[in-house]
């Protein structure tokens, strides 16, 4: 990927796969990671916790994100912060692409 990235580059950088979640690591550093995900409709990550703060940027689509029991509907262009050690889960309301930044 080029150094300068816009939304269109992110959308085109990963393809949807029927019935699956696809991931592509963009950066892996000791202090954090950035990963691009493509979710088919209704694919999900079950509720879990992480010791790290995470930021989700919706590149395309719509995602239902539950954080500490509260439901948030994130759409293209929106961002949400998931605090460390708090239960969270994600479900694609439609085919969706998101950029996940984990801060260690």
Z-matrix of the N, CA and C atoms (Angstrom, degrees):
N
C 1 1.451
C 2 1.518 1 110.09
N 3 1.324 2 116.45 1 148.27
C 4 1.463 3 119.28 2 177.73
C 5 1.531 4 111.09 3 -71.38
N 6 1.341 5 116.04 4 164.95
C 7 1.461 6 120.58 5 179.13
C 8 1.517 7 111.93 6 -64.95
N 9 1.328 8 117.08 7 -37.30
C 10 1.456 9 121.89 8 179.40
C 11 1.525 10 107.87 9 -97.16
N 12 1.328 11 115.54 10 120.91
C 13 1.463 12 120.01 11 -175.08
C 14 1.521 13 109.06 12 -122.31
N 15 1.330 14 116.35 13 130.30
C 16 1.458 15 120.47 14 173.13
C 17 1.526 16 109.06 15 -113.63
N 18 1.328 17 116.18 16 175.82
C 19 1.461 18 120.82 17 -175.67
C 20 1.530 19 112.00 18 -56.59
N 21 1.322 20 117.61 19 -40.98
C 22 1.464 21 120.51 20 -177.84
C 23 1.533 22 111.45 21 -63.53
N 24 1.325 23 116.49 22 -38.17
C 25 1.468 24 120.12 23 176.97
C 26 1.518 25 109.86 24 -62.38
N 27 1.347 26 117.37 25 -43.73
C 28 1.465 27 120.93 26 179.07
C 29 1.524 28 111.31 27 -64.17
N 30 1.322 29 117.34 28 -43.98
C 31 1.470 30 121.00 29 179.73
C 32 1.523 31 110.12 30 -58.78
N 33 1.326 32 116.67 31 -42.33
C 34 1.466 33 120.84 32 -176.76
C 35 1.526 34 113.68 33 -81.98
N 36 1.331 35 118.04 34 -11.81
C 37 1.470 36 121.71 35 -174.12
C 38 1.519 37 113.69 36 -77.85
N 39 1.343 38 116.81 37 -13.36
C 40 1.457 39 120.12 38 -178.78
C 41 1.531 40 108.67 39 -144.90
N 42 1.322 41 116.42 40 142.90
C 43 1.465 42 121.62 41 -177.71
C 44 1.521 43 110.69 42 -108.16
N 45 1.312 44 115.42 43 149.08
C 46 1.460 45 120.80 44 173.44
C 47 1.523 46 109.62 45 -71.53
N 48 1.318 47 115.67 46 150.46
C 49 1.455 48 121.60 47 174.32
C 50 1.524 49 106.28 48 -132.04
N 51 1.335 50 117.01 49 128.07
C 52 1.465 51 121.50 50 -177.22
C 53 1.521 52 111.62 51 -53.38
N 54 1.338 53 116.28 52 129.98
C 55 1.454 54 122.32 53 174.76
C 56 1.513 55 115.03 54 68.13
N 57 1.344 56 117.52 55 21.20
C 58 1.466 57 119.94 56 -173.60
C 59 1.524 58 112.89 57 -140.89
N 60 1.324 59 112.74 58 169.48
C 61 1.456 60 122.70 59 168.65
C 62 1.523 61 106.18 60 -115.91
N 63 1.323 62 116.37 61 127.01
C 64 1.456 63 121.94 62 179.86
C 65 1.530 64 107.51 63 -112.27
N 66 1.332 65 116.67 64 138.73
C 67 1.467 66 119.66 65 178.20
C 68 1.517 67 110.37 66 -129.28
N 69 1.337 68 114.36 67 150.59
C 70 1.463 69 121.03 68 178.62
C 71 1.525 70 107.33 69 -141.23
N 72 1.317 71 116.09 70 115.94
C 73 1.459 72 120.24 71 -179.37
C 74 1.527 73 109.33 72 -75.47
N 75 1.340 74 114.92 73 127.33
C 76 1.461 75 121.04 74 -179.56
C 77 1.530 76 109.86 75 -94.19
N 78 1.338 77 116.20 76 -46.32
C 79 1.462 78 122.08 77 -179.76
C 80 1.525 79 108.61 78 -139.85
N 81 1.324 80 116.64 79 137.05
C 82 1.462 81 121.96 80 172.32
C 83 1.526 82 107.41 81 -131.72
N 84 1.320 83 115.22 82 112.88
C 85 1.467 84 122.24 83 -178.39
C 86 1.524 85 108.75 84 -131.38
N 87 1.319 86 118.15 85 161.76
C 88 1.469 87 120.39 86 178.65
C 89 1.538 88 113.26 87 -58.96
N 90 1.335 89 116.97 88 -29.02
C 91 1.466 90 119.58 89 -177.71
C 92 1.521 91 114.16 90 -97.72
N 93 1.340 92 118.18 91 4.43
C 94 1.454 93 119.89 92 175.95
C 95 1.514 94 113.13 93 160.57
N 96 1.328 95 114.71 94 170.16
C 97 1.462 96 122.40 95 -178.60
C 98 1.525 97 109.54 96 -133.20
N 99 1.338 98 115.59 97 151.89
C 100 1.458 99 121.64 98 170.85
C 101 1.519 100 106.84 99 -125.81
N 102 1.349 101 115.13 100 125.36
C 103 1.459 102 120.92 101 -176.73
C 104 1.521 103 109.52 102 -131.77
N 105 1.317 104 116.23 103 136.45
C 106 1.453 105 123.37 104 176.99
C 107 1.528 106 108.05 105 -98.35
N 108 1.333 107 116.72 106 133.61
C 109 1.462 108 122.03 107 -178.80
C 110 1.528 109 110.43 108 -123.67
N 111 1.336 110 115.89 109 146.73
C 112 1.462 111 122.98 110 170.04
C 113 1.524 112 107.25 111 -125.10
N 114 1.320 113 116.91 112 120.41
C 115 1.465 114 123.30 113 -179.29
C 116 1.521 115 109.02 114 -109.08
N 117 1.326 116 117.88 115 130.38
C 118 1.456 117 120.04 116 168.55
C 119 1.530 118 107.46 117 -71.82
N 120 1.319 119 117.53 118 158.18
C 121 1.465 120 121.79 119 -179.75
C 122 1.533 121 110.08 120 -53.48
N 123 1.321 122 115.73 121 136.28
C 124 1.468 123 125.48 122 178.19
C 125 1.531 124 114.54 123 72.19
N 126 1.326 125 118.89 124 0.68
C 127 1.474 126 120.15 125 173.89
C 128 1.524 127 108.25 126 -74.27
N 129 1.343 128 116.44 127 149.61
C 130 1.461 129 118.67 128 -174.10
C 131 1.521 130 112.37 129 -148.82
N 132 1.321 131 113.76 130 161.35
C 133 1.456 132 122.49 131 167.82
C 134 1.521 133 105.30 132 -112.03
N 135 1.322 134 116.83 133 120.34
C 136 1.456 135 120.23 134 -177.62
C 137 1.522 136 110.88 135 -63.86
N 138 1.322 137 115.34 136 159.83
C 139 1.461 138 119.74 137 -178.21
C 140 1.523 139 110.61 138 -58.08
N 141 1.324 140 114.22 139 136.35
C 142 1.463 141 121.99 140 -178.53
C 143 1.527 142 107.94 141 -156.69
N 144 1.303 143 116.92 142 174.13
C 145 1.464 144 121.32 143 174.57
C 146 1.521 145 109.01 144 -121.95
N 147 1.318 146 114.87 145 161.24
C 148 1.453 147 121.88 146 176.89
C 149 1.520 148 107.73 147 -139.94
N 150 1.320 149 117.84 148 143.13
C 151 1.469 150 119.10 149 178.35
C 152 1.532 151 112.52 150 -75.95
N 153 1.344 152 116.89 151 -0.64
C 154 1.461 153 120.99 152 -175.46
C 155 1.523 154 111.63 153 -115.73
N 156 1.327 155 115.36 154 151.53
C 157 1.458 156 120.75 155 172.61
C 158 1.527 157 107.38 156 -73.06
N 159 1.326 158 116.02 157 144.11
C 160 1.462 159 120.50 158 -179.60
C 161 1.522 160 109.71 159 -135.34
N 162 1.336 161 115.29 160 143.80
C 163 1.449 162 122.07 161 177.37
C 164 1.527 163 107.41 162 -119.76
N 165 1.337 164 116.14 163 128.45
C 166 1.463 165 121.72 164 177.18
C 167 1.521 166 108.25 165 -108.84
N 168 1.338 167 115.85 166 125.67
C 169 1.464 168 122.47 167 172.78
C 170 1.519 169 107.34 168 -113.53
N 171 1.341 170 116.70 169 121.63
C 172 1.456 171 120.66 170 -179.79
C 173 1.531 172 109.42 171 -80.70
N 174 1.314 173 115.34 172 111.79
C 175 1.453 174 122.27 173 -179.84
C 176 1.525 175 110.17 174 -79.29
N 177 1.341 176 116.10 175 -36.83
C 178 1.464 177 121.23 176 -176.96
C 179 1.524 178 108.35 177 -161.14
N 180 1.314 179 117.57 178 144.60
C 181 1.454 180 121.28 179 173.69
C 182 1.515 181 114.10 180 92.03
N 183 1.339 182 114.42 181 -155.47
C 184 1.462 183 121.49 182 -177.76
C 185 1.523 184 109.30 183 -145.44
N 186 1.318 185 115.20 184 132.68
C 187 1.457 186 121.94 185 -176.24
C 188 1.528 187 109.36 186 -126.02
N 189 1.331 188 115.94 187 137.43
C 190 1.460 189 121.76 188 171.76
C 191 1.525 190 106.68 189 -95.31
N 192 1.323 191 115.84 190 118.14
C 193 1.461 192 120.97 191 -177.85
C 194 1.518 193 108.67 192 -118.86
N 195 1.320 194 115.61 193 125.35
C 196 1.459 195 121.20 194 177.37
C 197 1.521 196 108.17 195 -104.98
N 198 1.333 197 115.70 196 124.92
C 199 1.462 198 121.80 197 177.82
C 200 1.517 199 107.69 198 -126.19
N 201 1.327 200 116.09 199 117.95
C 202 1.469 201 121.68 200 179.18
C 203 1.528 202 111.10 201 53.38
N 204 1.340 203 116.24 202 40.73
C 205 1.459 204 121.92 203 176.66
C 206 1.517 205 115.70 204 83.85
N 207 1.326 206 118.69 205 -5.39
C 208 1.471 207 122.03 206 -179.68
C 209 1.522 208 110.02 207 -102.13
N 210 1.344 209 116.57 208 131.75
C 211 1.460 210 122.37 209 -177.16
C 212 1.529 211 111.07 210 -90.13
N 213 1.331 212 115.82 211 132.01
C 214 1.461 213 123.07 212 175.77
C 215 1.530 214 107.81 213 -123.99
N 216 1.330 215 117.36 214 134.88
C 217 1.459 216 121.97 215 175.25
C 218 1.520 217 107.88 216 -103.39
N 219 1.321 218 116.18 217 112.06
C 220 1.459 219 121.96 218 -178.19
C 221 1.511 220 109.20 219 -103.01
N 222 1.332 221 116.46 220 131.88
C 223 1.458 222 122.41 221 179.81
C 224 1.522 223 110.31 222 -116.62
N 225 1.321 224 116.50 223 169.26
C 226 1.457 225 122.95 224 -179.47
C 227 1.530 226 111.36 225 -44.36
N 228 1.325 227 115.33 226 129.73
C 229 1.456 228 121.67 227 177.00
C 230 1.517 229 114.67 228 89.34
N 231 1.332 230 118.34 229 -7.54
C 232 1.457 231 120.84 230 -178.53
C 233 1.525 232 111.02 231 -94.70
N 234 1.336 233 114.84 232 157.37
C 235 1.461 234 123.01 233 -177.16
C 236 1.521 235 109.08 234 -130.46
N 237 1.338 236 116.04 235 144.51
C 238 1.461 237 121.22 236 173.91
C 239 1.530 238 108.78 237 -139.68
N 240 1.324 239 115.44 238 146.81
C 241 1.466 240 121.32 239 177.83
C 242 1.521 241 108.03 240 -104.69
N 243 1.318 242 116.41 241 130.74
C 244 1.463 243 121.94 242 175.85
C 245 1.527 244 107.59 243 -106.81
N 246 1.342 245 116.62 244 114.64
C 247 1.471 246 119.62 245 -176.93
C 248 1.528 247 112.04 246 -68.05
N 249 1.332 248 116.80 247 157.16
C 250 1.470 249 119.92 248 178.17
C 251 1.527 250 111.13 249 -68.74
N 252 1.324 251 115.23 250 150.99
C 253 1.469 252 123.74 251 174.34
C 254 1.523 253 114.33 252 60.26
N 255 1.328 254 117.25 253 22.99
C 256 1.464 255 123.04 254 176.14
C 257 1.532 256 107.11 255 -117.98
N 258 1.324 257 116.05 256 133.62
C 259 1.455 258 121.01 257 -179.04
C 260 1.533 259 111.12 258 -61.47
N 261 1.350 260 115.74 259 135.50
C 262 1.457 261 120.93 260 177.13
C 263 1.532 262 109.69 261 -150.34
N 264 1.322 263 115.43 262 152.80
C 265 1.458 264 122.27 263 177.35
C 266 1.514 265 109.07 264 -147.99
N 267 1.336 266 116.65 265 161.25
C 268 1.458 267 121.20 266 -176.36
C 269 1.524 268 110.08 267 -136.05
N 270 1.351 269 115.81 268 142.69
C 271 1.461 270 121.02 269 174.85
C 272 1.517 271 108.36 270 -141.66
N 273 1.327 272 116.19 271 132.09
C 274 1.460 273 121.38 272 -179.95
C 275 1.530 274 109.89 273 -78.19
N 276 1.330 275 116.74 274 116.08
C 277 1.465 276 121.83 275 176.84
C 278 1.524 277 110.44 276 -73.35
N 279 1.322 278 115.68 277 -23.21
C 280 1.469 279 124.34 278 173.43
C 281 1.530 280 106.20 279 -152.93
N 282 1.316 281 117.54 280 175.74
C 283 1.463 282 118.49 281 176.06
C 284 1.520 283 107.40 282 -53.34
N 285 1.326 284 116.96 283 129.26
C 286 1.461 285 120.96 284 -172.74
C 287 1.517 286 112.21 285 -142.40
N 288 1.330 287 114.22 286 148.19
C 289 1.468 288 120.53 287 173.60
C 290 1.524 289 107.73 288 -125.28
N 291 1.335 290 115.39 289 135.97
C 292 1.465 291 120.04 290 -179.65
C 293 1.512 292 110.15 291 -138.30
N 294 1.322 293 115.05 292 152.54
C 295 1.446 294 122.85 293 174.94
C 296 1.522 295 107.00 294 -108.49
N 297 1.325 296 116.93 295 121.46
C 298 1.454 297 122.59 296 -178.70
C 299 1.522 298 109.40 297 -107.92
N 300 1.333 299 115.74 298 122.58
C 301 1.458 300 121.53 299 176.35
C 302 1.519 301 108.09 300 -110.62
N 303 1.325 302 116.83 301 116.48
C 304 1.459 303 122.83 302 177.49
C 305 1.524 304 107.98 303 -100.13
N 306 1.331 305 116.36 304 126.00
C 307 1.459 306 121.35 305 -178.16
C 308 1.522 307 108.04 306 -110.11
N 309 1.337 308 115.81 307 116.16
C 310 1.473 309 120.09 308 -177.36
C 311 1.517 310 110.62 309 -90.09
